[in-house]
């Protein structure tokens, strides 16, 4: 997704400079063309030769440095860059950028940049919390720079607090978010549900299902990368949280119902993938008892139908996509669900199909609308997510 993108890394004089070669290497492996600028003080922590070996490009350390072919480097690099990241960004460089000072290669280049720029502050906690530094960071935000929030922890100066440079994998995510996909969902609010809910039988046992949340998380990440503001409501999973996604964690079907309905009004697109437990234990006296669990004689009542409730609440501008997992009569059952629940699209799959179902990294889906059913081949869940969102955007544009 980042192949042939031009990334400019600007490294200043902080101990955290040691993390940036890993970032440069990671970007090169993604097919990026990576250039590096270093301040003179940064050379006290890491050498230019390291970056040259990793990127295959000259590392620029001086505004008037001569390379062949001859170039005006601060203009050339600024013009060619698709994304610039200043990491680590010291208090000194932050102050200079905020006030338009151009007395070295990095500050001169940034003044000529028109592409997105991220600043990753890294310094002692007392320096970071200094009102002067905070005011300079606020100025940069006003100018449209992205500020990478520093991490909290133990520092090289033996202080503990906020000011650590995040790991290279976290820095990479900012570049990925900006460049990986066309921003066709920019300005849209997307609500996604994922994972399985759990219904407690007693302090030890619970009712759940086999959902891992992989499909919902793939959709949430894809929507985020395509520019949407994403809210992910998730049951318990073993998956890592997705950066830049507002994640709300729930346990029971009632928790899921409440969280979804509370956030639904602001959603332009809602995609419900979560496998909500259909039944929850109740007392024997409850007259809503429907069935029991095997021979355990545990009375149950049906949980609320989230998708049906959303169909009732849906306004003209909102789009709702549900999921249907069947073992037989997939097309008919899923089409009936589409109509009965007043939603716009169903993503259906058959649990008996190889490569589909719970716990896999692939899926075999059929996209069903009121007018057509489009069967897709086996794909990764990330590829499925792209196809689902493509179809939603196609339908929304009609």
Steps between C-alpha positions, in 0.01 A plus 500: 500500500799730548697386196690783327402758760770754581554526875728758657625429853649790696713390794604742775735471797325281755595160636183358340667545160607136537140394421486663157716253304236237577232732361707569188553127446130428549405763241752369248356151539159647415639629169548862606778727378643633826721807542649610831612841626697524826598795714863531609402408858320186378838373376605470864252213536502325162696526178389607156659186359239288680215670317682495167551125530132444586342735245747502210481881496745766621429617855501879502657666803575848370304752294797550268601135476618403152371183338497373144293579310506856629175608665356767726415242760256682725283586199536169320418288805209723601351492151532123453379392845157343545537506878750645747558383856722682748601236755633541759396866514690687771371809680748700292371387160136534611561862600679578173229348281223674696661841443619459142873488572696340215861469614573137413410237244188370680340837575577630150347191340184514710431859394498379138273199567139481384442135590376376843756535780501311832697618802592240765615679818759317710659649811515499878157515664571839663608644168193359327265643763665843489234758395733637234530159331127435534423840346731424208327164448163676498632741235606205284152346536345829384722493193374150415794290611416154638635454853594146598417469868807389697485187710524487879769300676854482633746720311873499433535789745354271769179705522156345459219676317374613162760577237621169357509453125252224403641183346567496127193282439280773647670773297444291188124501562484879454660469158279204410185690601588796282617320187380138485156560344298762311309709754157432348336462843627833633227686687295184566427345839518120488370276779626139505424216739728201548568199718281277712293597801490293818192423711581396856328186627663529843832636634687225313315414176372704207332462158687629195594398143811452287533854361858634513419852381749480210252605233368797695848619591607474135203714397567757773865535401418524128240771563751692713771475235253631244439812706192423709453586864445149637335377818555130568276327755653167586447199716800322645767407244868412494562775243705815556322835513505692172677835508286805411177306565270582793457157661219423746532162673192312617421159648131411482242526223325769705828695521537469124141608438539805722834608350381457141173687547675782686745552212272421206345845453836654401596219262481546123589133450440217747652156442390235748728197498486405870371152581272591789389216726137428416397404853576608855427314824198613705319387811252212472223741594560711188212441257722576199679165528554349155740208541773347716865411444522129421418291804619765748148636535614862498206727410570751225336796332579647162727805489404821322526504122751779435474497122120514507512794740739688272271438204214658694711804594663547159463839334527571129866596507619194690630176350482172693690184411443178691664158494329165456669170582302202376540126464224454240279708268749784533368726225131465595555533873729799458267675255210450741711653775579801282131570444370423849757715672481794261871519426691584184743212453575156640843336492422129495713192532449131551681348796538175307703667222875445514683822587196666660365525851642561847868513590643502146712768331292465183134525412263415215226759486196590296388864495120513496289808431136539405601487131783247476724242662873513420699191592871558560784244501702405807699803617682623806279681748683823416412453132139422598490821702608699195231339284230559761586869534533540122146365458362720775650811344366397159149464642521825697591690184191382312 
